[in-house]
Amino acid sequence: PHPVQVVCLLILLDYDKGTYFKQLIEVLTGEGKSVILGITSIFFALLGYEVNCICFSQYLSFRDYQDFLDIFKAFKVEEHVIYSKVSDMCNIIINKEGNVRNLTQAFLSGKD
């Protein structure tokens, strides 16, 4: 592994007083973002979390998911790890309680 990968995993998986810290880490090109993300995803999925890995690029998101799919399956977490584009994740959040367009239309027409 690249030294940056090891350091990032140690920081991301730091656990203190019953909680994990929210972290923002810059990883340069070629230092292994995909591996860091894949390993971190497996870790949190094994703890029972639903993991969303978000990328600006559909191509990169699909590539990374496919690269790790066999490992996700080996750990039986493939149903708990989702790779998507930023816009797709925004739609999931916005429509979590139902289709926002339909809900707005129903509200405005007094059918809520």
C-alpha positions as CSV (number, residue, x, y, z in Angstrom):
1,P,0.0,0.0,0.0
2,H,1.0,3.6,-0.5
3,P,2.0,5.3,2.7
4,V,-0.8,7.9,2.2
5,Q,-3.4,5.1,2.1
6,V,-2.2,3.8,5.4
7,V,-2.2,7.3,7.1
8,C,-5.6,8.1,5.6
9,L,-7.2,4.9,6.8
10,L,-5.8,5.5,10.3
11,I,-7.3,8.9,10.4
12,L,-10.6,8.0,8.8
13,L,-11.1,5.0,11.2
14,D,-10.1,6.9,14.3
15,Y,-12.7,6.0,17.0
16,D,-12.9,7.8,20.3
17,K,-15.6,7.9,22.9
18,G,-18.1,6.0,20.9
19,T,-17.9,8.0,17.7
20,Y,-16.0,8.3,14.5
21,F,-14.8,11.7,13.5
22,K,-15.9,13.4,10.3
23,Q,-12.8,14.0,8.3
24,L,-11.9,15.8,5.1
25,I,-8.7,14.4,3.6
26,E,-6.9,15.5,0.4
27,V,-5.4,12.7,-1.5
28,L,-3.4,13.6,-4.6
29,T,-3.5,11.8,-8.0
30,G,-1.9,8.4,-7.9
31,E,-1.9,8.1,-4.1
32,G,-4.9,5.7,-4.0
33,K,-8.2,7.4,-3.4
34,S,-10.1,4.4,-4.8
35,V,-8.4,2.0,-2.5
36,I,-9.0,4.2,0.6
37,L,-12.6,4.6,-0.4
38,G,-13.1,0.9,-1.0
39,I,-11.5,-0.2,2.2
40,T,-13.4,2.4,4.3
41,S,-16.6,1.4,2.6
42,I,-16.2,-2.2,3.5
43,F,-15.3,-1.3,7.1
44,F,-18.4,0.8,7.7
45,A,-20.7,-1.6,5.8
46,L,-19.5,-4.4,8.1
47,L,-20.5,-2.1,11.0
48,G,-24.0,-2.0,9.6
49,Y,-23.9,1.4,7.9
50,E,-25.3,2.1,4.4
51,V,-22.3,3.6,2.6
52,N,-22.6,6.1,-0.2
53,C,-19.5,6.8,-2.3
54,I,-20.1,9.9,-4.4
55,C,-18.1,11.1,-7.4
56,F,-18.5,13.8,-10.0
57,S,-17.9,11.3,-12.8
58,Q,-20.2,8.4,-13.6
59,Y,-17.2,6.7,-15.4
60,L,-15.0,6.8,-12.3
61,S,-17.8,5.8,-9.9
62,F,-18.7,2.8,-12.1
63,R,-15.0,1.8,-12.6
64,D,-14.3,1.9,-8.8
65,Y,-17.4,0.0,-7.9
66,Q,-16.6,-2.7,-10.5
67,D,-12.9,-2.9,-9.3
68,F,-14.1,-3.6,-5.7
69,L,-17.3,-5.6,-6.4
70,D,-15.6,-9.0,-5.9
71,I,-14.2,-7.8,-2.6
72,F,-17.6,-6.3,-1.5
73,K,-19.2,-9.7,-2.4
74,A,-16.5,-11.6,-0.4
75,F,-17.4,-9.5,2.7
76,K,-21.1,-9.7,1.8
77,V,-21.5,-5.9,1.8
78,E,-22.3,-5.3,-1.8
79,E,-25.9,-4.4,-0.9
80,H,-24.7,-1.8,1.6
81,V,-22.2,0.1,-0.6
82,I,-23.5,2.4,-3.3
83,Y,-21.3,4.3,-5.7
84,S,-23.0,7.2,-7.6
85,K,-22.6,10.6,-9.1
86,V,-23.2,13.7,-7.0
87,S,-26.4,14.5,-8.9
88,D,-27.8,11.0,-8.3
89,M,-27.1,11.3,-4.6
90,C,-28.8,14.7,-4.4
91,N,-31.9,13.2,-6.0
92,I,-31.9,10.3,-3.5
93,I,-31.7,12.8,-0.6
94,I,-34.3,15.2,-2.1
95,N,-36.7,12.3,-2.8
96,K,-36.2,10.3,0.4
97,E,-39.7,11.0,1.7
98,G,-41.3,10.6,-1.7
99,N,-41.1,12.3,-5.1
100,V,-40.6,15.9,-4.3
101,R,-42.4,17.1,-7.5
102,N,-45.5,15.0,-6.6
103,L,-45.4,16.1,-3.0
104,T,-45.1,19.7,-3.9
105,Q,-48.0,19.4,-6.4
106,A,-50.2,17.7,-3.8
107,F,-49.3,20.3,-1.2
108,L,-50.1,23.2,-3.5
109,S,-53.4,21.7,-4.6
110,G,-54.4,20.9,-1.0
111,K,-54.2,17.2,-1.3
112,D,-51.6,16.5,1.4
